[in-house]
């Protein structure tokens, strides 16, 4: 199920119009997955702040880290730093779909 939460939080996007990207999250060592539409101009901190309220009901995690899917270490790989300067579009240029583990 795709949850378009960007339009519920216009203040995070400062009213910017954008083509959202799909953030596919998979809880480590499970088949539990969710998809969120997010603003590619958000920083990683804005992204994690935005999804934080949904992580508890969607994945049962009170604290969480995001890990890029496709790394050699898989679920054990280094988490993505919650930068206040690096935008999603900088880390994933031209991507319409981003895939991460949540742990």
C-alpha positions as semicolon CSV with decimal commas, in nm:
position;residue;x (nm);y (nm);z (nm)
1;X;0,000;0,000;0,000
2;X;0,142;0,340;-0,100
3;X;0,096;0,611;0,159
4;X;0,122;0,962;0,018
5;X;0,213;1,149;0,332
6;X;0,390;1,439;0,157
7;X;0,064;1,615;0,092
8;X;-0,023;1,591;0,462
9;X;0,299;1,774;0,551
10;X;0,336;2,069;0,316
11;X;0,523;2,264;0,583
12;X;0,819;2,023;0,554
13;X;0,840;2,092;0,180
14;X;0,801;2,468;0,219
15;X;0,524;2,457;-0,041
16;X;0,758;2,324;-0,310
17;X;0,603;2,138;-0,598
18;X;0,802;1,830;-0,688
19;X;0,779;1,483;-0,833
20;X;0,789;1,258;-0,529
21;X;1,012;0,953;-0,515
22;X;0,899;0,622;-0,373
23;X;1,081;0,514;-0,059
24;X;1,052;0,136;-0,023
25;X;1,124;0,023;0,331
26;X;1,168;-0,339;0,443
27;X;1,208;-0,434;0,807
28;X;1,523;-0,643;0,845
29;X;1,482;-1,020;0,856
30;X;1,107;-1,000;0,777
31;X;0,877;-0,969;0,476
32;X;0,718;-0,651;0,620
33;X;0,744;-0,374;0,359
34;X;0,592;-0,030;0,315
35;X;0,617;0,240;0,048
36;X;0,614;0,613;0,119
37;X;0,614;0,903;-0,126
38;X;0,879;1,155;-0,025
39;X;1,019;1,484;-0,147
40;X;1,359;1,440;-0,320
41;X;1,461;1,788;-0,200
42;X;1,440;1,687;0,166
43;X;1,758;1,627;0,360
44;X;1,805;1,283;0,514
45;X;1,718;1,439;0,852
46;X;1,391;1,577;0,714
47;X;1,316;1,236;0,563
48;X;1,375;1,047;0,887
49;X;1,182;1,308;1,088
50;X;0,892;1,273;0,842
51;X;0,872;0,892;0,854
52;X;0,946;0,859;1,228
53;X;0,581;0,879;1,343
54;X;0,489;0,599;1,101
55;X;0,772;0,359;1,190
56;X;0,612;0,246;1,518
57;X;0,274;0,147;1,370
58;X;0,418;0,021;1,040
59;X;0,722;-0,170;1,172
60;X;0,693;-0,181;1,553
61;X;1,021;0,008;1,602
62;X;1,051;0,300;1,843
63;X;1,401;0,392;1,722
64;X;1,528;0,314;1,376
65;X;1,806;0,337;1,119
66;X;1,788;0,317;0,741
67;X;2,028;0,095;0,548
68;X;2,065;0,091;0,169
69;X;1,953;-0,237;0,018
70;X;2,211;-0,396;-0,211
71;X;2,521;-0,361;0,004
72;X;2,744;-0,663;0,063
73;X;2,661;-0,676;0,433
74;X;2,285;-0,656;0,363
75;X;2,090;-0,592;0,685
76;X;2,416;-0,556;0,881
77;X;2,556;-0,278;0,658
78;X;2,637;0,074;0,777
79;X;2,326;0,288;0,830
80;X;2,256;0,606;0,634
81;X;2,367;0,917;0,824
82;X;2,082;1,157;0,910
83;X;2,249;1,456;0,748
84;X;2,102;1,804;0,763
85;X;2,281;1,900;0,439
86;X;2,269;1,596;0,206
87;X;1,946;1,588;0,010
88;X;1,778;1,270;-0,105
89;X;1,832;1,384;-0,464
90;X;2,207;1,422;-0,396
91;X;2,239;1,071;-0,257
92;X;2,012;0,909;-0,517
93;X;2,036;1,132;-0,828
94;X;1,764;1,068;-1,085
95;X;1,612;0,780;-0,887
96;X;1,234;0,744;-0,872
97;X;1,252;0,449;-0,633
98;X;1,478;0,416;-0,327
99;X;1,509;0,085;-0,144
100;X;1,619;0,064;0,220
101;X;1,609;-0,170;0,513
102;X;1,471;-0,031;0,837
103;X;1,617;-0,161;1,162
